[in-house]
Amino acid sequence: MIDPVTAAIPDNYTAPALVTWDALTLSNAIHDRDVSCREVMNTYLDHLNSPLPEEKRILFLFAHS
């Protein structure tokens, strides 16, 4: 059976690694100053403004949360 979430994501789209991190990993990276809060926000905003259609962005974020 085809997963409707992953089927909605174009094959050639690669999300930035940062948006695929879980909350603990992201929190640790910010705490360790590997990434800044500004970098995290800008990456997420850029990801939301990606060429994916709006419905696919929502599904992608849901699938990776």
NUNULO-508504 format. One record per residue (C-alpha): residue number from 1; residue in one letter; chain; x, y, z. Coordinates in nm, 4 decimals, always signed. Layout:
site num NUM&residuo A&cadena A&u X&v Y&w Z
...
# end
This chain:
site num 1&residuo M&cadena A&u +0.0000&v +0.0000&w +0.0000
site num 2&residuo I&cadena A&u +0.1279&v +0.3458&w -0.0897
site num 3&residuo D&cadena A&u +0.1771&v +0.5851&w +0.2015
site num 4&residuo P&cadena A&u -0.0100&v +0.9065&w +0.1038
site num 5&residuo V&cadena A&u +0.2330&v +1.1215&w +0.3009
site num 6&residuo T&cadena A&u +0.5507&v +1.0056&w +0.1315
site num 7&residuo A&cadena A&u +0.3767&v +0.9726&w -0.2055
site num 8&residuo A&cadena A&u +0.2982&v +1.3453&w -0.1905
site num 9&residuo I&cadena A&u +0.6674&v +1.4405&w -0.1688
site num 10&residuo P&cadena A&u +0.8491&v +1.4762&w -0.5032
site num 11&residuo D&cadena A&u +1.1307&v +1.2268&w -0.5566
site num 12&residuo N&cadena A&u +1.3850&v +1.5014&w -0.6203
site num 13&residuo Y&cadena A&u +1.3068&v +1.6974&w -0.3021
site num 14&residuo T&cadena A&u +1.5573&v +1.6758&w -0.0189
site num 15&residuo A&cadena A&u +1.4598&v +1.8459&w +0.3047
site num 16&residuo P&cadena A&u +1.7285&v +2.0253&w +0.5003
site num 17&residuo A&cadena A&u +1.8657&v +1.7882&w +0.7629
site num 18&residuo L&cadena A&u +1.7760&v +2.0294&w +1.0406
site num 19&residuo V&cadena A&u +1.4004&v +1.9975&w +0.9763
site num 20&residuo T&cadena A&u +1.4203&v +1.6196&w +1.0134
site num 21&residuo W&cadena A&u +1.5761&v +1.6298&w +1.3611
site num 22&residuo D&cadena A&u +1.3632&v +1.5342&w +1.6596
site num 23&residuo A&cadena A&u +1.3086&v +1.7847&w +1.9424
site num 24&residuo L&cadena A&u +1.5821&v +1.6459&w +2.1670
site num 25&residuo T&cadena A&u +1.8438&v +1.6502&w +1.8918
site num 26&residuo L&cadena A&u +1.7453&v +2.0032&w +1.7944
site num 27&residuo S&cadena A&u +1.7500&v +2.1193&w +2.1572
site num 28&residuo N&cadena A&u +2.0935&v +1.9674&w +2.2147
site num 29&residuo A&cadena A&u +2.2314&v +2.1244&w +1.8963
site num 30&residuo I&cadena A&u +2.1062&v +2.4679&w +2.0060
site num 31&residuo H&cadena A&u +2.2397&v +2.4165&w +2.3601
site num 32&residuo D&cadena A&u +2.5791&v +2.3061&w +2.2278
site num 33&residuo R&cadena A&u +2.5743&v +2.6045&w +1.9882
site num 34&residuo D&cadena A&u +2.6072&v +2.3805&w +1.6855
site num 35&residuo V&cadena A&u +2.3144&v +2.5785&w +1.5416
site num 36&residuo S&cadena A&u +2.1544&v +2.9035&w +1.6497
site num 37&residuo C&cadena A&u +1.7858&v +2.9665&w +1.7134
site num 38&residuo R&cadena A&u +1.7950&v +3.2083&w +1.4200
site num 39&residuo E&cadena A&u +1.9387&v +2.9392&w +1.1922
site num 40&residuo V&cadena A&u +1.6675&v +2.6947&w +1.3030
site num 41&residuo M&cadena A&u +1.3876&v +2.9462&w +1.2379
site num 42&residuo N&cadena A&u +1.5295&v +3.0518&w +0.9015
site num 43&residuo T&cadena A&u +1.5704&v +2.6894&w +0.7935
site num 44&residuo Y&cadena A&u +1.2117&v +2.6049&w +0.8886
site num 45&residuo L&cadena A&u +1.0762&v +2.9176&w +0.7177
site num 46&residuo D&cadena A&u +1.2777&v +2.8443&w +0.4024
site num 47&residuo H&cadena A&u +1.1499&v +2.4873&w +0.4106
site num 48&residuo L&cadena A&u +0.7901&v +2.6096&w +0.4382
site num 49&residuo N&cadena A&u +0.8514&v +2.8378&w +0.1391
site num 50&residuo S&cadena A&u +0.9983&v +2.5517&w -0.0640
site num 51&residuo P&cadena A&u +0.8588&v +2.4620&w -0.4068
site num 52&residuo L&cadena A&u +0.6368&v +2.1947&w -0.2522
site num 53&residuo P&cadena A&u +0.2669&v +2.2678&w -0.2909
site num 54&residuo E&cadena A&u +0.1038&v +2.3811&w +0.0334
site num 55&residuo E&cadena A&u -0.0718&v +2.0521&w +0.1054
site num 56&residuo K&cadena A&u +0.2514&v +1.8605&w +0.0597
site num 57&residuo R&cadena A&u +0.4386&v +2.0927&w +0.2969
site num 58&residuo I&cadena A&u +0.1832&v +2.0231&w +0.5693
site num 59&residuo L&cadena A&u +0.2037&v +1.6481&w +0.5105
site num 60&residuo F&cadena A&u +0.5830&v +1.6601&w +0.5089
site num 61&residuo L&cadena A&u +0.5963&v +1.8489&w +0.8375
site num 62&residuo F&cadena A&u +0.3413&v +1.6119&w +0.9896
site num 63&residuo A&cadena A&u +0.5359&v +1.3088&w +0.8724
site num 64&residuo H&cadena A&u +0.8592&v +1.4397&w +1.0240
site num 65&residuo S&cadena A&u +0.7246&v +1.5661&w +1.3550
# end
